[in-house]
Amino acid sequence: MALRICSGAFRTSPVQSLYVNCHQLPLDLRRRKLSIAFYFKILFVPSHPLQNVYMSTSMKRLYDARPSNIRPFMDRMKLHISELDLPNVRIQQRNFFLFQPWNTPRFHYINPFATYSKSTVAPVVFQRVFAYYCIKYSGYSEIYTDGSKRADYVGCGVVIEDIMHGYRLDTSCSIFTAEAVAIYRALHQSTPLCPVNTASILTA
């Protein structure tokens, strides 16, 4: 219906002619094209969880006995690749995700303020704790980060050795994104300064 409206064709025009006039693939071929593209995208990422999905022999027999049942995606794509005579295509893999989105990385860090509450602890206590850790890690480079968000502005800042770096983000970003970008920028800026993990990052 959409192709018929966009092309201004008559209601009696054959569907196949609409595909040709609008330079569109039929739905079954379009589905196969998108599936193959996604299949190779899976093979492109070496740590993708679908790469290690294999169907047991008993399940294969079950699907063979019941062709109306839809097979798993990877099994269907292997059949399509075999039909297209592309079984030996070599995919150059790349570890695109340093941290896979389906895994939650664990970071170990020191948070001396975790046991204090702003509502019950005087500000001077925070100042003393902060001064203590500044003295304890005086041999480290101090890096400060912060993020801010208003109705018309989202940004973050990094201060390294009295040098300020400011970054403006899209207004659709949240305050958490601003804080994360600030920490990322701080780590990126501190790499040439601290090659042996001697940076102390304090984030607000």
C-alpha positions in Angstrom: 0.0 0.0 0.0 2.8 2.4 0.9 4.6 1.9 -2.5 1.3 2.3 -4.3 0.6 5.7 -2.6 4.2 7.0 -3.0 4.4 6.1 -6.7 0.9 7.2 -7.5 0.1 3.9 -9.2 -3.3 2.6 -9.9 -5.0 0.3 -7.5 -5.0 -2.4 -10.1 -1.2 -2.2 -10.7 0.5 -5.6 -10.0 2.6 -5.7 -6.9 5.7 -7.0 -8.7 5.6 -4.0 -11.1 5.5 -1.7 -8.0 8.7 -3.3 -6.7 10.4 -2.7 -10.1 9.2 0.9 -10.5 10.1 1.8 -6.9 13.5 0.0 -7.0 12.5 -2.1 -4.0 13.2 -5.8 -3.3 10.3 -8.2 -2.7 9.7 -8.7 1.0 11.1 -12.2 1.1 14.3 -11.1 -0.7 14.6 -8.1 1.5 14.2 -10.2 4.6 17.0 -12.5 3.4 19.2 -9.6 2.6 18.9 -8.1 6.0 19.3 -11.5 7.7 22.6 -12.1 5.8 23.9 -8.7 6.7 23.1 -9.3 10.3 24.7 -12.8 10.1 28.0 -11.4 8.8 27.8 -8.6 11.4 27.7 -11.4 14.1 30.7 -13.1 12.6 32.5 -9.7 12.5 32.5 -9.5 16.3 34.6 -12.3 17.8 33.0 -12.2 21.2 29.4 -12.1 20.0 27.3 -14.7 22.0 25.5 -16.1 18.9 28.8 -17.3 17.5 28.9 -20.2 20.0 25.3 -21.2 19.6 25.0 -24.7 18.2 21.9 -26.9 17.7 22.1 -30.5 19.0 21.5 -33.4 16.7 18.2 -34.2 18.4 16.9 -30.7 17.8 17.9 -30.9 14.1 15.9 -34.1 13.7 13.0 -32.4 15.4 13.1 -29.5 13.0 13.5 -31.8 10.0 10.4 -33.7 11.1 8.4 -30.5 11.6 9.3 -28.1 8.7 6.6 -25.7 9.8 8.6 -24.8 13.0 10.9 -21.9 12.6 14.6 -22.8 13.1 17.0 -20.7 15.2 18.5 -17.7 13.4 22.0 -19.1 13.0 20.9 -22.4 11.7 18.6 -20.8 9.2 21.5 -18.5 8.0 23.8 -21.5 7.6 21.3 -23.0 5.2 21.0 -19.7 3.3 24.8 -19.4 3.0 25.0 -22.9 1.7 22.3 -22.3 -0.9 24.2 -19.2 -2.0 27.4 -21.2 -2.3 29.2 -19.0 0.2 30.2 -21.5 2.9 33.9 -20.6 2.9 33.7 -16.8 3.1 36.4 -15.5 5.5 35.3 -12.7 7.7 38.0 -10.3 9.1 37.0 -10.0 12.7 37.5 -7.0 14.9 37.0 -6.6 18.6 34.7 -3.6 18.2 33.4 -3.7 21.8 36.1 -3.4 24.4 33.3 -4.2 26.9 30.5 -6.2 25.4 27.1 -4.6 26.0 25.7 -8.0 27.2 28.3 -8.1 30.0 28.7 -5.8 33.0 32.3 -4.9 33.6 33.5 -4.6 37.2 35.7 -1.7 38.1 37.8 -1.6 41.3 38.1 1.9 42.7 38.6 3.7 46.0 35.6 5.6 47.3 36.5 7.2 50.7 33.2 9.0 50.8 30.9 6.0 50.5 30.4 5.7 54.2 29.4 9.3 54.6 26.0 10.9 54.0 25.7 14.6 53.0 22.5 15.0 55.0 24.1 13.9 58.3 27.8 14.7 58.0 29.2 18.2 58.2 31.1 19.6 55.2 34.3 19.9 57.2 34.4 16.1 57.5 34.4 15.7 53.7 37.1 18.4 53.5 39.4 16.6 56.0 38.9 13.2 54.2 39.7 14.8 50.9 42.8 16.5 52.3 44.0 13.2 53.8 43.8 11.4 50.5 45.5 14.3 48.7 48.4 13.9 51.1 48.4 10.1 50.9 48.5 10.1 47.1 50.7 13.2 46.7 52.9 11.4 44.2 49.9 11.0 41.8 48.5 13.4 39.2 45.2 14.8 40.3 42.4 14.8 37.8 39.0 16.3 38.4 35.9 15.7 36.4 32.3 16.9 36.4 29.2 16.9 34.2 26.3 19.3 34.0 22.9 19.4 32.4 20.4 22.2 31.8 17.4 22.4 29.6 19.4 23.8 26.7 22.9 22.6 27.5 24.8 19.4 28.4 28.5 19.4 29.0 31.4 18.1 31.0 34.8 19.3 32.2 38.1 17.8 33.0 40.9 19.5 35.0 44.4 18.1 34.7 47.3 19.9 36.4 45.5 23.2 36.3 44.6 22.8 32.6 40.9 22.8 32.0 39.2 20.9 29.2 35.6 21.5 28.4 33.3 19.4 26.2 29.8 20.1 25.0 27.4 17.2 24.3 24.1 16.9 22.6 21.1 18.1 24.6 19.5 14.7 24.4 22.3 13.2 26.6 21.6 12.6 30.3 23.6 13.8 33.2 25.0 10.2 33.6 26.2 10.3 30.0 27.9 13.6 30.8 29.6 12.2 33.8 30.7 9.1 31.9 32.1 11.2 29.0 34.0 13.3 31.5 35.7 10.2 33.0 36.4 8.8 29.6 38.0 12.1 28.5 40.0 12.2 31.7 41.4 8.8 31.1 42.2 9.7 27.4 43.9 12.9 28.4 45.9 11.2 31.2 47.3 8.4 29.0 50.4 10.2 27.9 50.9 11.7 31.3 50.6 8.5 33.4 51.9 5.4 31.5 52.2 3.4 34.7 48.8 3.9 36.3 49.8 6.8 38.5 46.6 8.9 38.1 44.1 9.7 40.8 40.8 10.8 39.3 38.2 12.5 41.5 34.8 12.8 40.0 31.9 14.9 41.5 
